[in-house]
Amino acid sequence: MYKLKYYSLENSEKEKLKQDFYQTEYGKNIKMRLDRLFVIGILGIIFSIILLIINKNIWDLVTSITLFLASIFFIIASFKVRIKKLNDYLIKNRKKNNK
């Protein structure tokens, strides 16, 4: 298990790392997918709140709570995967630069 080197960087270094990673083809693809996952999570939260407001029966309540929890999971997962991919990119680049 490797350490999370991303958290040990300063803010300016994190921004430079993000810019470098998102300029690669793989980084563009990952960013698009993770942004889509984040937007789906936000839309799920909005829809679950609307379902909660127009609650007609118990199944609307169960559906809205389940959708809300799944949407929160999507948002958290998108941030975790983003940090994991940035950390992998950072570790691979350091190995290339040290050789």
C-alpha positions, 0 to 999 in steps of 0.5 A: 500500500503506497502513501497518499502523496497528493495530500502532502502537496501544497495548493499550488503544486496540487493545481499544477498537478491537476493541470498536467494530468487533465492535459493528457488524453487519459486525464481528459477522459477521466475528468469527463467521466467523474464530472458526469458522475458528480452531476448525476449525484447532484441531480439525484439529490434534487430529484430525491428532495422533490420526491420527499416534498410530494410524498404520497405514500411510504414507497415514495419516502423509501425511494427518495431516501434510497436515491438520496443515499445513492447520490451522496455515495456517487458524489463521494466516490467521484472525489475519492476516485479523482484523488486516487487517479491524481495520486497514481499520476503523481507517483508514476511521474516521480518514478519517471523523473527520478530515472 
